[in-house]
Amino acid sequence: MGILVSILVGAIAGWLADLVFKRFSFSLFAEILLGIAGGFVGGWIFGRDGGMLDQILTAFVGALIILVLPP
């Protein structure tokens, strides 16, 4: 069940980050990976673990940080 929740949270967070940065156009798979990576970054920075909405917000902010960092 945890993997499915991670994929769902990652997909939502990656999609939201893709909407904010319109210069990128990611596939669904890339959005899921971005959201999952954003969840790790956001969890490392904020150190929170809460409900579904909190996880999506944390992963979204983490995904935004990943997209803002220079390559």
N, C-alpha and C positions, 0 to 999 in steps of 0.2 A: 504493500500500500504506500510506503514511503517514496518509492521510485515514481509512482504515478502522480503523487502530490508534487514532487520535485519537477516533473515534466510539465504539469499544469501551471505551477507557479512560474517556472521558467518561460513557458510560452506566453503567458500574460505579461510578465515583466519585460521580456524581449520585444514583444509587440508594442508595448507602450513606449519603450526606449526608441524603437524604430519610428514611431509616430513623432516623437520629439525631434529626432534628427532625421529630417526628410531627405538629406543628401545621401543617406545610405538606403539601399533597398535590399533587404535580406530575405532569404527564403524562410519558410517556417522552421526548418531544421536549424538554420543559423540563429534564428530568433530564440529557439529553445536553448541552444548552447549558450548564447549570450545571456539569457536570463538565469540559467543555472550558474554560470560563472559570476554573474552579478550577485547572485545569492551568496556565494562564497565570499566575495569582496565586501558586500554590505554586511554580512554576518560578522566578518572579521573586524570591520570598522565599528559597527554599532554594538555588536555583541548581544543582540536581542534574539529571543526566541518566543514568539507569541502565536497569535491566531493566524488564520489564512491571509487576512488583509494586511497584517503586519509583515508577514513573510513576502507578500507581493510588493509592498512598498520598499522593504529593505532590498530585495532583489532588483527592483526598478532603479533605485538610487545607485546600487552597485554597478548595474549595467550602464547607467549614464556616466559613471566614473570611468569605466573601461572605454567607452566611446570618446571621452574627452581627452584621455591620455594620448600623448603623441606616440606614433608607431616606433 
